Amino acid sequence: MLEIVTRPAAITDLVEAASNLEETAGPYIAERFLRMAQECFRELSIMPASGQPHSRPTYPGLRTWQIRPHPHLILYNATDTTLEILRIAHAPTDTEAITNAQ
């Protein structure tokens, strides 16, 4: 199991997503989203190659994983010892914008 390192931008993304969900769907859904995200982080720390690879010069080794059933994607890199959670994107189009902006 890899050590999970969550970058500040990813924490901000999670807080914003949960806040939006709380406003639109209620606190139960927002809390469930955060629990599901944490569970995905744990699963990826065990099997980091599970995610979809992406070829981005600014993010070598970038992979994504969906927080199902939500449309949110985890953007991450894995090394021999760590799972680095880089960002949480709302949809594939947001993934493109995030990775192209760097």
LONU-729886 format. One line per field, with one value per atom (N, C-alpha, C): y, x, z; residue in one letter; residue number from 0; atom name. Coordinates in pm, whole numbers, plus 50000, padded with zeros to 5 digits. Atoms other than C-alpha are relative to their C-alpha. Layout:
REM LONU-729886
v: c(Y,...)
u: c(X,...)
w: c(Z,...)
r: c(a,...)
k: c(NUM,...)
a: c(CA,...)
//
This chain:
REM LONU-729886
v: c(49882,50000,50124,49879,50336,50106,49885,50643,50097,49907,50882,50143,49859,51243,50081,49918,51488,50143,49864,51816,50103,49896,52143,50031,49972,52202,49893,50108,51862,50014,49978,51941,50111,49890,52270,49950,50056,52084,49916,50085,51832,50084,49913,52104,50072,49930,52296,49904,50098,51982,49961,50036,51883,50115,49883,52236,50013,49994,52237,49890,50110,51897,50025,49970,52009,50099,49900,52309,49941,50050,52113,49869,50133,51765,49971,50019,51801,49948,50037,51723,49851,50144,51345,49965,50028,51336,50056,49939,51572,49915,50084,51357,49866,50126,51040,50017,49972,51197,50001,49994,51272,49862,50137,50917,49916,50076,50773,50041,49953,50990,49936,50061,50866,49851,50143,50506,49978,50009,50560,50021,49976,50701,49873,50122,50388,49889,50103,50156,50026,49966,50342,49982,50020,50322,49853,50143,49944,49958,50036,49922,50127,49871,50249,49994,50010,50119,49983,50017,50087,50116,49882,50438,50007,49977,50556,50087,49916,50680,50113,49884,51022,50049,49950,51162,50153,49855,51517,50035,49963,51674,50064,49933,51881,49907,50098,51575,49861,50134,51273,49895,50107,50954,50025,49965,51118,49888,50095,50884,50063,49953,50943,49882,50100,50753,50071,49936,50834,49963,50022,50875,49968,50042,50676,50003,49970,50750,50146,49858,51113,50018,49976,51268,50052,49946,51375,49899,50083,51244,50037,49982,51197,50003,49992,51313,49966,50045,51133,49947,50065,51009,49901,50097,50709,49978,50037,50639,49864,50128,50334,50005,49990,50470,50086,49909,50732,50003,49968,50797,50149,49854,51169,50042,49950,51310,50146,49867,51615,50094,49917,51747,49911,50065,51654,50084,49928,51749,49958,50029,51771,49912,50078,51611,49990,50010,51504,50132,49870,51853,50083,49929,51996,49941,50065,51744,50061,49939,51883,50142,49861,52242,50004,50002,52160,49962,50048,51967,50084,49913,52210,50137,49867,52516,50007,50001,52412,50031)
u: c(50085,50000,50090,49921,50142,49953,50036,50151,49920,50086,49873,50040,49965,49984,49898,50101,49704,50049,49953,49817,49894,50096,49659,49893,50100,49490,49891,50098,49320,49907,50084,49198,49900,50089,49055,49892,50097,48889,49895,50094,48733,49902,50085,48601,49897,50092,48451,49894,50095,48291,49897,50091,48144,49905,50083,48016,49891,50098,47847,49895,50094,47693,49907,50085,47568,49890,50099,47395,49895,50091,47241,49930,50057,47181,49984,50015,47208,50125,49880,47456,50033,49973,47414,50082,49930,47526,50142,49867,47818,50092,49920,47939,50032,49977,47896,50107,49899,48101,50140,49868,48389,50045,49965,48377,50041,49969,48376,50137,49870,48674,50111,49898,48871,50016,49994,48782,50073,49928,48903,50150,49858,49231,50064,49947,49278,50015,49993,49198,50114,49891,49438,50137,49871,49711,50040,49973,49681,50027,49987,49641,50008,49990,49773,49990,50008,49782,49856,50141,49401,49946,50052,49347,50036,49978,49333,50125,49881,49678,49970,50012,49703,50140,49871,49989,49998,49991,50059,50144,49861,50408,50017,49988,50338,49971,50032,50218,50044,49959,50432,49945,50054,50270,49858,50135,49928,49901,50110,49634,49874,50126,49266,49915,50093,49002,49872,50128,48631,49951,50064,48464,49854,50134,48155,49903,50068,47867,50013,49983,47979,50086,49920,48132,50140,49871,48439,50112,49884,48781,50115,49878,49087,50115,49878,49406,50115,49894,49704,50122,49875,50059,50037,49952,50213,50149,49860,50574,50012,49980,50728,49948,50038,50630,49877,50111,50355,49896,50109,50020,49974,50012,50009,49869,50127,49657,50023,49967,49708,49880,50120,49358,49877,50128,48991,49928,50066,48820,49854,50143,48445,49962,50033,48446,50123,49884,48682,50041,49963,48666,50079,49923,48789,50140,49868,49075,50088,49925,49184,50045,49969,49169,50108,49902,49363,50138,49869,49641,50062,49945,49678,50039,49972,49696,50137,49873,50019,50116)
w: c(50000,50000,50000,50012,49893,50101,49916,50116,49913,50074,50008,50035,49984,49957,49920,50066,49880,49991,50023,49726,50040,49958,49849,49894,50105,49511,49998,49997,49538,50121,49881,49890,49971,50038,49761,49905,50094,49474,50071,49926,49714,50082,49918,49945,49912,50091,49652,49945,50053,49506,50106,49892,49842,50033,49974,49899,49894,50109,49558,50014,49982,49625,50117,49884,49965,49962,50043,49805,49907,50101,49520,50037,49971,49664,50149,49856,50042,50067,49924,50318,49994,50005,50300,49875,50127,49934,50005,49990,50005,50088,49911,50296,49934,50070,50089,49893,50102,49807,50062,49935,50048,50046,49959,50190,49879,50121,49837,49945,50046,49740,50084,49913,50042,49973,50032,49958,49868,50127,49600,50022,49971,49735,50057,49940,49948,49896,50104,49656,49903,50092,49428,50064,49932,49691,50000,50008,49667,49856,50141,49288,49916,50068,49139,49848,50146,48782,49951,50037,48786,49917,50067,48657,49853,50142,48298,49981,50023,48181,49902,50087,48018,49964,50046,47813,50005,49985,47935,50036,49972,47918,50138,49870,48230,50117,49896,48425,49955,50041,48336,50097,49917,48461,50049,49954,48505,49970,50015,48558,50059,49943,48631,50044,49947,48824,50039,49969,48855,50138,49871,49192,49969,50042,49093,50117,50126,49061,49957,50031,49054,49874,50119,48741,50032,49959,48940,49975,50029,48840,50093,49923,49058,49901,50080,48883,50094,49908,49034,49926,50042,48992,50109,49902,49160,49979,50003,49248,50068,49931,49412,50144,49859,49754,50028,49972,49716,49889,50091,49556,50020,49990,49483,49934,50049,49450,49961,50052,49228,49999,50015,49156,49998,50021,49151,49894,50110,48823,49995,50004,48775,49883,50119,48430,49912,50090,48152,49937,50059,48001,50100,49898,48331,50011,49997,48325,49892,50109,47989,50037,49963,48117,50108,49889,48436,49949,50042,48265,49891,50104,47976,50054,49943,48205,50065,49929,48371,49910)
r: c(m,m,m,l,l,l,e,e,e,i,i,i,v,v,v,t,t,t,r,r,r,p,p,p,a,a,a,a,a,a,i,i,i,t,t,t,d,d,d,l,l,l,v,v,v,e,e,e,a,a,a,a,a,a,s,s,s,n,n,n,l,l,l,e,e,e,e,e,e,t,t,t,a,a,a,g,g,g,p,p,p,y,y,y,i,i,i,a,a,a,e,e,e,r,r,r,f,f,f,l,l,l,r,r,r,m,m,m,a,a,a,q,q,q,e,e,e,c,c,c,f,f,f,r,r,r,e,e,e,l,l,l,s,s,s,i,i,i,m,m,m,p,p,p,a,a,a,s,s,s,g,g,g,q,q,q,p,p,p,h,h,h,s,s,s,r,r,r,p,p,p,t,t,t,y,y,y,p,p,p,g,g,g,l,l,l,r,r,r,t,t,t,w,w,w,q,q,q,i,i,i,r,r,r,p,p,p,h,h,h,p,p,p,h,h,h,l,l,l,i,i,i,l,l,l,y,y,y,n,n,n,a,a,a,t,t,t,d,d,d,t,t,t,t,t,t,l,l,l,e,e,e,i,i,i,l,l,l,r,r,r,i,i,i,a,a,a,h,h,h,a,a,a,p,p,p,t,t,t,d,d,d,t,t,t,e,e,e,a,a,a,i,i,i,t,t,t,n,n,n,a,a,a,q,q,q)
k: c(0,0,0,1,1,1,2,2,2,3,3,3,4,4,4,5,5,5,6,6,6,7,7,7,8,8,8,9,9,9,10,10,10,11,11,11,12,12,12,13,13,13,14,14,14,15,15,15,16,16,16,17,17,17,18,18,18,19,19,19,20,20,20,21,21,21,22,22,22,23,23,23,24,24,24,25,25,25,26,26,26,27,27,27,28,28,28,29,29,29,30,30,30,31,31,31,32,32,32,33,33,33,34,34,34,35,35,35,36,36,36,37,37,37,38,38,38,39,39,39,40,40,40,41,41,41,42,42,42,43,43,43,44,44,44,45,45,45,46,46,46,47,47,47,48,48,48,49,49,49,50,50,50,51,51,51,52,52,52,53,53,53,54,54,54,55,55,55,56,56,56,57,57,57,58,58,58,59,59,59,60,60,60,61,61,61,62,62,62,63,63,63,64,64,64,65,65,65,66,66,66,67,67,67,68,68,68,69,69,69,70,70,70,71,71,71,72,72,72,73,73,73,74,74,74,75,75,75,76,76,76,77,77,77,78,78,78,79,79,79,80,80,80,81,81,81,82,82,82,83,83,83,84,84,84,85,85,85,86,86,86,87,87,87,88,88,88,89,89,89,90,90,90,91,91,91,92,92,92,93,93,93,94,94,94,95,95,95,96,96,96,97,97,97,98,98,98,99,99,99,100,100,100,101,101,101)
a: c(N,CA,C,N,CA,C,N,CA,C,N,CA,C,N,CA,C,N,CA,C,N,CA,C,N,CA,C,N,CA,C,N,CA,C,N,CA,C,N,CA,C,N,CA,C,N,CA,C,N,CA,C,N,CA,C,N,CA,C,N,CA,C,N,CA,C,N,CA,C,N,CA,C,N,CA,C,N,CA,C,N,CA,C,N,CA,C,N,CA,C,N,CA,C,N,CA,C,N,CA,C,N,CA,C,N,CA,C,N,CA,C,N,CA,C,N,CA,C,N,CA,C,N,CA,C,N,CA,C,N,CA,C,N,CA,C,N,CA,C,N,CA,C,N,CA,C,N,CA,C,N,CA,C,N,CA,C,N,CA,C,N,CA,C,N,CA,C,N,CA,C,N,CA,C,N,CA,C,N,CA,C,N,CA,C,N,CA,C,N,CA,C,N,CA,C,N,CA,C,N,CA,C,N,CA,C,N,CA,C,N,CA,C,N,CA,C,N,CA,C,N,CA,C,N,CA,C,N,CA,C,N,CA,C,N,CA,C,N,CA,C,N,CA,C,N,CA,C,N,CA,C,N,CA,C,N,CA,C,N,CA,C,N,CA,C,N,CA,C,N,CA,C,N,CA,C,N,CA,C,N,CA,C,N,CA,C,N,CA,C,N,CA,C,N,CA,C,N,CA,C,N,CA,C,N,CA,C,N,CA,C,N,CA,C,N,CA,C,N,CA,C,N,CA,C,N,CA,C,N,CA,C,N,CA,C,N,CA,C,N,CA,C,N,CA,C,N,CA,C,N,CA,C,N,CA,C)
//
